[in-house]
Amino acid sequence: MPEFTPVLALHGGAGTMSRARMTPEREAAYRAGLNAALAAGRAVLAAGGAALDAVTASVMALEDDPLFNAGRGAVLTSAGTQEMDAALMDGRDRRAGAVAGIFGPRNPILAARAVMERTEHVMLAGNGANAFCREIGLEIMPVDYFLTPARQEALARELERRASGAADDGDAARKHGTVGAVALDRHGHLAAATSTGGMTAKLPGRVGDSPVIGAGTFADDATCAVSATGHGEYFIRYAVGHEIDARMRWAGQDLATASSGIIAELAPLGGSGGLVAVDRTGAIALPFNSEGMYRAWVGADGVPHTAIF
Amino acid sequence: MPEFTPVLALHGGAGTMSRARMTPEREAAYRAGLNAALAAGRAVLAAGGAALDAVTASVMALEDDPLFNAGRGAVLTSAGTQEMDAALMDGRDRRAGAVAGIFGPRNPILAARAVMERTEHVMLAGNGANAFCREIGLEIMPVDYFLTPARQEALARELERRASGAADDGDAARKHGTVGAVALDRHGHLAAATSTGGMTAKLPGRVGDSPVIGAGTFADDATCAVSATGHGEYFIRYAVGHEIDARMRWAGQDLATASSGIIAELAPLGGSGGLVAVDRTGAIALPFNSEGMYRAWVGADGVPHTAIF
């Protein structure tokens, strides 16, 4: 069996990012967070670990960093609560796990993984999902661990905007931030993981594309692993993750063509966002139709990269 | 603009149906329920109505019939509660709406439709979804409307079986019943709708394939409309609805080849079930890999049919 050179790519959300508001300090903080998450996944892959473990490690690091909209630092619903979604998928056998609308577990991606590994189900939501997380003993954190002043201010601004009837500022990054990772491991297996707090001021109960297998999260060793970020409703309707798989499988497209194709097609519909993807050969694609996407990757050459715009 | 001959197909669940236990009276009751649902959708199409309205009407009729596992007569979770999922999709523009884990609305399919028509979201789940349904004034029914002795007995039997360690009887129909409808209207538009109580003794919070756009429910005028029923976890992992679209779109397969292909491929994996599908030419496909599927359809010849085995 041939050995593969491990590859890892991750994102911390996509959207309109004001270069004016991006101070050097703020940019350095984002890059440090991306680098830490890349290092966490790389350590797993370098030790010969599974792609599934690498993407789990990278996403946990991003969930723990309050700068990113997942786990600690998740955005607030219109009711001022936090509701988190996460999913992961193993390209070996398409096993998958997802949670939607949970609050409590420090790392929602571990909740998704427990659904995959410890139940006969793929997806758990709401109260039932929360009860499951407590029952199996996942690490639970209090409200003040998750809540940050920046997210409270963002909700206040958004509710004020709505009350005043002012136009949406179109800052999709603020509204649709997500984190995710995809990897190819030494054994040629692919995996994808995604985690999010959703959209600022979303209706309580809203489920985005992140926990929807085939939309924001998808992996199959035969084709690709995909984790998306963006205006989730469009990513669900266009089944973006599975659409890339389909174009590779049925139309013979390569990863770059398939992934940049669907991202370009979403733009005129209003489906702003992007994704990170890897294929079985170790090719990486990082397409986005927004001004920027927080991203980091390490390809077959072993050189780590981070980028925002 | 050419007129199309309307076409409608629906299902009331698939699985291992014991012919021995199917008395003539019971079979007559199922066929009457299927016929009533077919008539409800046909009336809409005959009057020149939209495919979306036709599938909504057919699914409402099946939800109101306690024989089928959706709305009244939904199966019970392991906690003895009822949690319903529903979704619909409009082939004209891929607009979609879905609810997961709701209880209260008489017709969950109307809740899914309201998500599509009255929010900026595609999917709402749990408490937030229930609150939304009450806020917009959907008809809410009490527990004793939904609960039937047959479902209480089914839960008791399943919990006894688990406690005794006896082997699963493999009755996927009992566990995975779902209702759904697909239609082509006079204007050439497609739509799909699906509604379910899920699996008997499922974990509270479990979300199946029915409300997952691209899995149990999918529609695009360019290809097909699909509503699935079966072991939902497999239908999610294989993105069954969107996979049929992809095989038609990217591999040039016809509806029958694409839909029977994926259903046949799921069988050896353990993914028992079936689906109803229509394409833009009015072709109907009703593949299933289980012993039977409650189904009814009316093609371009206008002759209504019902079938079980």
Interface residues (C-beta under 8 A of the other chain):
Chain A: T77 E83 M89 R94 R95 A96 A100 G101 T119 E120 H121 V122 M123 L124 A125 G126 N127 G128 A129 N130 A131 F132 K202 L203 P204 G205 R206 V207 G208 V212 I213 G214 A215 F218 G232 E233 I236 R237 Y238 A239 H242 E243 A246 R247 R249 W250 A251
Chain B: T77 E83 M89 R94 R95 A96 A98 A100 G101 T119 E120 H121 V122 M123 L124 A125 G126 N127 G128 A129 N130 A131 F132 K202 L203 P204 G205 R206 V207 G208 V212 I213 G214 A215 F218 G232 E233 I236 R237 Y238 A239 H242 E243 A246 R247 R249 W250 A251
